Amino acid sequence: MINTHVDETANHPRRLIGLEAVHNFRDLGGYPTADGRSTKWRTLFRSDGLYRLRGVDDLSRVRQLGLKSVIDLRTEREQREQGIFPIDEIEVAFHHLSIVDVTWSDTETPEFDDEVEFLVWGYRDMLEIGSSRFADAMHVLAQTDSAPAVFHCAAGKDRTGVLAALLLSSLGVDDAHICADYGLTQDAMRRSIAWSKVHRPELAERYATIPKAYLAADPLAMQIILAELAQQHGSVRNYVREIGVTDTTVEALGNLLLEMR
């Protein structure tokens, strides 16, 4: 059964930052926490490939957000072939924290009949391989001069989705809101595919030929991952402790990113 309140919170009209060439730039504000606070609006964002920020309108819209920090979770190859956030146009502190060394498209991956099973496999792998870099990203975001900040990967779905889940859960946001936020990427993928057919035919061709599981964003996959972390470590917060994110760092994140409801 769909929780109407959770769905309305995730689909808040302030959530999506409407851009022409970037399709999954979203505000992580407005999510309630267990201690009666909520995440601040216009403070922390998640996104897909910000290397596409080149048009005058898109650049102007992003400038208005007053970003101070950008965390790029992609690989060096992706940066080299696609480019990076336009630091020549918008001055920010730019951080490169590659979560994985190679993407799914660049390596052999197991075949699964079920998309959720594939995503769960992929996220388990990320949590093992990229644990130190997830921790590094949380440390960067905890700095007093970091916000407003945005973190992103290629589609803003997998690496970005796992980092968002770790952050939100550590701050006290419940699994239902985290999974609903993750699921918003489904609409973003449809927007990206439609845009690519008009503006980037080579990208549209890639979308058409890669396994459908690579494009999936089923909230059930994130639900399973969060439940596994809780079962194996006691809580997501405990997992985050184990990978090196101290209570002091999480408290700093809360001071920066949370406000009373």
N, C-alpha and C positions, 0 to 999 in steps of 0.2 A: 504493500500500500504506500502511495506517495504521501509524504508528510508535506502538507500544503505550506506550512510556515517555513520549513527548510527550503522548499522549492522557490518560494517568493523571495527569500533572503538571497539565495544564489542568483536569481534572475533580477535583482534590483536594477532599476534603470541607470544607476550610476556605475554599475559594474564594468560594462564594456566600454573601452576607449575606442571610439569609432575612427578607424584609419583606412586609407585606400589600399595600401599595399601590405599592411600587417594586419592579421585577421584574428589574433588571439591575445591582444593586449588588454589585460583585465586588472581591475583594482581588487585587492584582497581585503578591502574594508568591509565593515558591517557584520562580521561574523561574531556571534556571541561566544563568550567563554564561561567556564564553569564557575568562576568567581564573581560573576556579575558585570564583567567588563565586556568590551567588544573591540575588534580590530579597527584601527583608525582608517578613515577614508583618505585617499590621496597621499598615502605614506609609503605603501609597498605595493608593487605591481608584479605580475607575471606575464610573460609574452612568448610569442613565437619569434621567428628570425628578424631581429632588428637591423640587420644589414640592408633590408629593403627600404629603410627610411631615407628616401632621397627626394621625394616630391615636396614642393613648397608647403602645401597644406598639411601633409603629415608632419613635417619638421616643425611647423608652427604649432600644431596641436601638442606635440610632445614637449616643446619648449615651455608651453604654458603649465606643464606639470612640475617644473622646477627640479627635475632630476639631479641628484648629486652623485649617485652611484649606479653603475651597470655591471651586472655579473653575467658573463657569457659562459654557459655550461657545455658548449660544443667542443668538438675535437679541433686540433690544430689543422687537420686537413679541411674540415668544414670552413674554418676561418679563412684559410688560404684560398680555397676555391670560390667561396661565396662572399667574403668580405666580413666586416664587423660593423658595429654601431658607429654612426658617423661622428666620431669624436672631433673631427675637423669643423663640424657644424654646430655641435652642442657640447660644451665643455662639461665633462663628468670625470669622476674617478672610475677608471675602467679596470675590471678584474676578470682574468681568464682562469676558470676553474673547471677543467674538462673532467666530467664525471666518469666517462669511459674512454678508453684509448681508441677503440674503433666502434663505429655504429653498426646496427643490425645489417645494414645494406652492404657493409664491407667485410663481413665475416659469415661463416656458416652458422646458422641458427637451427635449433630443433624444429621439426614440423609438428604442429598441433592441429587437430581438427577443430578445436574450439578457440576462439579469439581470446577469451578470458584466460584460458590456461596459458596461452602464449604470453600475454601481458604479465601475468603473475610470475612466470619464469623469468621474463626480462627484468622485472622490478626486483626480484630476489637477487638477481645477478648484479644489478646496479648497487643495491644496498651492501653487497659484499665487496665489490670492486671499488666503488666510489665512496665508501664511508668517510674516509679522511677528507675528501673534497666537499662532501655535504657538510661536514663539520666546519671546514674552512669558510664555506659560504655563510653559515650561521654566525661565525665569528665576525666576518666582514659586516654583516647586516646589524650586528649589535653595537657597532661603533657609533658614538653620539653624532658624528657628522656624516653618517651614511645616507640618511633619509632626506627626501624621498628617494627610493631605490627601486630598481627593476631587475629581475633575473629572468633569463630566457635560454632556450635551446633552439632547435630548428623549427619544430611544430608547436612548441610550448605545451607539450603533452606528457612526455615520459620523464625525462630528466627533470624538467621543470615541475611536473606533477608530483614526483616523489619528494623533491625539496619543499614544495608548498605543503605537502602533507606532514612532513617532519616539523616544519615551522609551526603550522597551525595547531597541530596536536600538542606540541611542547608548550604552546601558549594557552592551552586549555579549551580549544575549539573541539567540539565532539565529532565523532566519525561521520555522522549523517551529513553535517555541513561540509566537511572535507570532501566526501565522496560526491556530493552535489556540485561543489565547485569544480572538481576534476571532470565531471560529466559535461560541463559547459563546453569543453573542447570539441565535443561531437558536432555542435553547430559551427564552431570555428573551422573545423576540417572541411565542412561543406562549403563554407565561404571561400576558403583557400582554393579548393578544387575548382569552383566556379570562376574565381578570379584568374587562375592560371590558364584556363582555356582561352581567355581573351588576351591576357597580357604576357603570359610566359608559357608558350606551347611546349617547350622542352620540359618544364616542370609538370605540366599536365600529362605529358607522355609518361613521365616517371610515376606519377600518381596512378596511372592506368595499368602499369606493369608490375609494381611492387606488390607483395602479398597484402591482402586486405587487413590482416591482423596488425600490420605495421601502422595502419591508419586508425585503428580502433581506439575508443576511449570509454569502455564500459565501466560505470561506477563500481560494478561488482568486483572488478579486478583490484581496485584500490581498497574496497571493503575487506577483501581477503588479506591483502598485505598488512593493513592496519591490525586486523585480528591476529595474524601470525606474529607480528612484532609484540603485541600485548601478551600473547600466550608464551612466547619464547623468552621475553625479557621482563615480563611483569607489566610493562607499559611502553608506549612509544617514547615517553620521556626517559625511561631507564635505558632504552636503546641509544638515545641521543647522548646520555651520560657516558655510556660505554664507548662511544666513538670519539669522546673527548670534548664534548660541549658541557661546560661546567654549569652549576646552578647560578653562578654569578653572571654568566653569559646569557642564560635564559631570562634572568631577572632584568638584565639590561635590554634585552629584546622586548620584554613586556613593557618596560618604561617608555620605550620608543614607539611601540606599535599598538599599544592598548590604551583605551580610555573608558571611563565609567559610562554605562548605558543610561 
